[in-house]
Amino acid sequence: MTGWEGGRTPALNGQPLKLKDFETSFSLALSPDNRRLVLGTSWNVRAFGADGAPLWQTPAPDTVWAVNVSGDGRVAAAAIGDGSIRWYRMEDGREILSFFPQADGKRWVLWTQTGYYDASSGGEDMIGWNVNNGPDHAADFFPASRFREAFHRPDVLDLALRTLDEDKALAAANVARGGDVRAPSVLTARPPVVEILSPAAGGVFTAPDMAVKYAVRSPGGEDITAVRVLVDGARVGEERPNLAGRGFEPSVLAAKVALPERDVVLSVVAENQNGPSAPATVRLKWTGKPAAPSAPAAKLYVLAVGAGAYADKSLSLAYPAKDARDFAAAMALQKGRLYGEVVTRVLTDEAATKEAVLEGLDWIERQTTQHDVAMIFLAGHGVNDKNGDYYFLPTTVDLEKLRASGLPFMEVQKTIRNIAGKTLFFVDTCHSGSIMGAGRRGMGDLNGVINELSSAGNGAIVFAASTGRQYSLEKPEWQNGAFTKALVEGVLGKADNRRTGRVTFKMLDLYISERVKELTGGEQTPTTGVPGTVEDFPIAAY
């Protein structure tokens, strides 16, 4: 091969390979059997035979800077100038998978051509559907999270590179789930679209009372069933207007809200039968008189659950009960500091039944007002069933009757969705030590759970002990899981690396990440999901 490194006339054994006019070659890979080659160009991924005959070409979204062929010769991989890595079937050049790792080193998303995807915490909104609405209307963009229930299919992604066929991967994944599960057309399942008309982004306010004017429409014509107004992620207003769907013609509505006397993030979310819209968000700056210092008024409600003494002894764990007690005790110290009152409910071991946890969720939902903060802490076993649905395992669980005896994630989601105040969810769930090995906590794949809870429709800040399918670790010298040890240290003040006297949730996130990495030698990576509607705020003072 000659002339392929930045050239427009690559040649095989002196014979030119056919490219388009002005198309430039940048990368080359040979198949292991030396019977085919793959060329990455400014516009395409191309394959040629040993005789130079074109085999296939697949358009690329940007310059193809590097290519490679798998050891078995079945797959070509390409590194693209748009930041993605893509896999192609060597047989015919069909794109099988696309992967985009964010430059922050934390977020990623992996997807098929149809749109089935898997993603890290905070990664799913990096892709979505751009839906054209004809020549008379602007297009709509819907982030992938708006169709999470239908298209978040890690099981399909797991099979894609084995089958090299998306349809076969979907069929095999559906067989494992026990049914035919196909995603609906995005065109027939679109959520509403919301735009805040006033106040304008970056606007200022000098008085707490404000009128919010917004336009909402339902592109598919479905009725608008609910509209929520959020301030820094906390719900301050909700209406159920039951507006008739009007397609591309928006309905203009108004709401009156009371804002705190500080800079805020104001958001509006609408719903129809297809789910919540992406939030319309503006940031506003307070320019009124500084508020006079006053005693803490907000209340903190804490529900801490630690399930370790299972009725099924093979599931027994050493430290979840202590994890829950330690976290609740650490937050109780905040009474009279950041919060006027701290109310805790702790459920451990035999008391951590399904009924008791459900009652606890009802309690924290009822008690928390829009001025308060709610914290839910779960430590114990967590599993995904064959359908990918996540369950927290109370101590009375019967694994043979998981649906009847386990606590479905949906119950936690409903509670968090209905809590009026700011909500933080801490989850350190794990599989049995007897299965995973002593001192190792392995959780079900929580990426979907984190993304669901931290979406604008739910609005929780989610701290999870591990990333994706990693193990979580606990050791006798800690007397806790690594995550809980770091969490408790952080809220007691160690997360305040700037010595401000307060710990914000972003400070806590950074501290937990570094501390758990230190404790586990890099084996465990905590992750945090934060709604885009929430600005950093203090959660503890010392």
Buried (B, 14 or more C-beta within 10 A) or exposed (E): BEBBEEEBEBBBEEEEBEBEEEBBBBBBBBBEEEEBBBBBBBBBBBBBEBEBEEBBBBEBEEBBEBBBBBEEBBBBBBBBBEBBBBBBBBEEBBBBBBBBBBEEEBBBBBBBEBBBBBBBBBBBBBBBBEEEEEEEEEEBEBBBBBBBEBBBBBBBBBBBBEBBBBEEBBBBBBEBBEEEBEBEEBEEBBBBBBEBBEBEEEBEBEEEEBEBBBBBBBBBEBBBBBBBBBBBBBBBBBBEBEBEBBEBEBBEBEBEBEBBBBBBBBBBBBBBEBBBBBBBBBEBEBEEEEEEEEEBEBBBBBBBBBBBBBBBEEBBBBBBBBBBBBBBBBBBBBBEBBBBBBBBBBBBBBBBBBEBBBEBBEBBBEBBBBBBBBBBBBBBBBBBBEEBBBBBBBBBBEBEEBEEBBBBBEBBBBBBBBBBBBBBBBBBBBBBBEEBEEBBBBBBBBBBBBBBBBBBBBBBBBBBBBBBEBBBBBBEEBBBBBBBBBBBBBBBBBBBEEEEEBBBBBBBBBBBBBBBBEBBEEBBBBBBBBBBBBBEBBBBBB
